[in-house]
Amino acid sequence: MSDSESLSLGLVIYSAVKPIFKIYFIIAIGFILAKRNILSVTTCRDISDTIVTAIMPCLIFNNMVSYLKSSDIKNIGIILFTSCLLFTVGGFSAYGIHLVTKSPKRWLGGLISVGIFPNISDLPIAYLQTFAKGGTIFTSEEGNKGVAYVCIFLMGMTLLQFCFGLFRLIQWDFRDELKGEDDLERSSSGATNLTKKSSSERDDTEEKSTQTTSNDARDAIRATAHSRNETADDEVVDSSSDSIYSESSEEKRHKEADALDEERQHKEFLQAQSRRQEEQSISGSMSLSRRQSSRRRGSDSSATTSGPLDLVPPRSNDLRRQQSQNVEDVINEYSEFDTLKNNELQKSLSKQEHEGEPQQDSIETEESKFKSFVKKMLQNLRAPTSISLLASIAICMSPPLKALFVTSTFSKHIPNAPDEQPPLSFLIDLASYVGNASVPLGLLLLGATLARLQVKKMPPGFWKTALMITFTRLVILPIFGVGVTTGFNNGGWYAGDKLVRFVSVLEFGLPNATSLVYFTAFYTDPTSDEHLQMDCLAICLITQYLVLWFSLPFLITFTLKVSMVRRTVLTTVSAPFRNEQFQIALKCVLGFVFVLFVDSVNRVYAVTSELTSATQAHPGTSIMNDRSEIQARRFYAQRNMYLCGFTLFLTLILTRTYNLVVELIATKDKVDALQENNVEAGSTTAGDSEELVKLKAELAEKDKTLETLKSQASTLSKDYEGESELKQRV
């Protein structure tokens, strides 16, 4: 990394603004393509799946294996700790904003997610890759290593969001919709009435029959819900049939009638709900995306009501001639609301079945929940991105494994391929070639996502929440990040590695991740007329990206030119204040303020005395107008006294503080100069004087000459001995 002191301010500002033009230009291209339906919702989903499955893992593997080494294990730990601070402070800040602004409770989880999860990969990678071109601020190797550090931040967010399940914060906002309490009450009304009827009778046989009947009704409901999702539960049917055959014929007919009535009611409700969904989808589904999304989710109703022409895929030009797709199409494409709602319905029924059971069953339920959580965590670790991250760290931390892919200090122990490259270098070439498409495609998808955002209805007073979360993400968190990284640097954590510090500060100044749009759409009911969560998220995203073009370049400029060369900047700024003329003017101002303060004190004393004398002279018959005038003059006199006093006090305090800071800077400069002199003196002492160094060099040459003479003498002596032996033999 280039020395920040050698970089001009104009160069730093231009370098900080230049990536913004590139980023926003690519976002604008994605915006236009989405408006023209070239990047349709289905196409964007396919591209996104391709990035997550193949392209991003290649980018991670290439940069981490190529540019990280075992000695960077400390930096990896620092980055993970910094990412935890970033996510924690952002989450608590968002919750504080919720308490202050009284944001909608139905969007509390989404607001906390906005505070926790930034756009942690595409934007910083684009910045670093732009800085690395030309080698002015970063070299090409430093830029690629910075991308590897960004991948470590991405690993922290991936572990937190998926492995530890924080993506369920968004699901928590839809808890009321997913519970389906009204549907459950309607579907279980027959079973409830039957239970109430049988509970009035005291006969044990009738109570047993009632319990069996209610279980059969619940089994029928579960079977119907499963049939809607095309997953029938054979075990429930078997258990219900066994219980039926175990009863008497009269009770059997009674239970069958109730079960059939319950099943009929539930089927009628599901058919009515399905019919309503079909009518809404047909009325607004003339576009191709909704037909494709319903076909993607495997809706049986749409398949039965569709005509034979729907089976023929229309031309892509037909979609481009239609209106631009919007957030409704995104919801139709990603929503799994029906499946999630049926799952919640089944959970509610299972809870009712286990009511009143021993505590041992509840303990087993808690254990099963923990096992399910661990199982889901391990499943998320098997995702391509997680596998690439873990494998890359394992390879780059092991020198023998790394030498198989890239040239390193351990490569001399491993034979190269015929092209004099490491044996598995072709895998790095492949990963580099594929991974280069990650950032441009990600920015195009970002533009397409922003193009489809719509705000149908803003909740009352939500503008305060949007402004505060934007101010927190793009102003407060960057200030906190600069302070934290400065403290780490002063504590010696970075060990002079400015690249880690720069990447850490950059991560604190990013907007929230646009992937939250797809998580929100996943839990949104596509048949609902109101999408409160999506509207709130859209407002926050639009606000943040309207401010990002200014806040991020300012943060980069401050980081490169001020934060890393703070002492030089403070010395430059303090130079005018040490001017003699400025000191004289400041003393004159202090003198005038002191005179005004003394005059205001005298006025307060005089007005107070006048008011006291007027009150004593006419204790009960004083005219109110006269006293009011005196009290008003006393109020103004006291106000002037307080203002002058505070001004004088604060001026003296600030002046003294400024002088102390200047003295501290000067003292630290002197200490640094003395330390440098001591180092130079130590090196000079270690090498002695220049003359002595020359003498030692001459002595070394003489020693070499002496060794040469000794070798020649030994050779001559051997030759002489050989000749002597030869003569003796002769």
Buried (B, 14 or more C-beta within 10 A) or exposed (E): BBEBEEBEEEBBBEBBBBBBEBBBEBBBBBBBBBBBBBBBBBBBBEBBEBBBEBBBBBBBBBBBBBBBBEEBEEBBEBBBBBBEBBBEBBBEBBBEBBEEBBBBEBBBBBBBBBBBBBBBBBBBBBBBBBBBEEEBBBBEEBBBBBBBBBBBBBBBBBBBBBBEBBBEBBBBBBEEBBBBEEBBEBBBBBBEEBBEEBEEEEEEEBBEBBEBBBBBBBBBBBBBBBBBBEEEBEEBBEBBEEBBEEBEEEBBEBBEEBBBBBBEBBBEBBEEBBEEBBEBBBEEBEBBBBBBBBBBBEBEBBEEBBEEEEEEEEEEEEBEEEEBBBBBBBBBBBBEBBBBBBBBBBEBBEEBBEEEEEEEEEEEBEEEEEEEEEEEBEEBBEBBBBBBBEBBBEBBBEBEBBBBBBBBEBBEEEEBEEEEBBBBBEBBEEBBEBBBBBBBBBBBBBBBBBBBBEBBEBBEEBEEBBBBBBBBBBBBBBEBBBEBBBEBBEEEBBEEBBBBBBBBBBBBBBBBBBBBBBBBBBBBBBBEEEBBBBBBBBBBBBBBBEBBEEBBBBBBBBBBBBBBBEEBBBBEEBEEEEEEEEEEEEEEEBEEBBEBBEBBBEBBEEBBEEBEEBEEEEEEEBEEEEBEEBEEBBEEBBEBBEBBBEBBEEBEEEBEEEEEEBEEBEEEEEEEEEEEEEEEEEEEEEEEEEEEEEEEEEEEEEEEEEEEEEEEEEEEEEEEEEEEEEEEEE
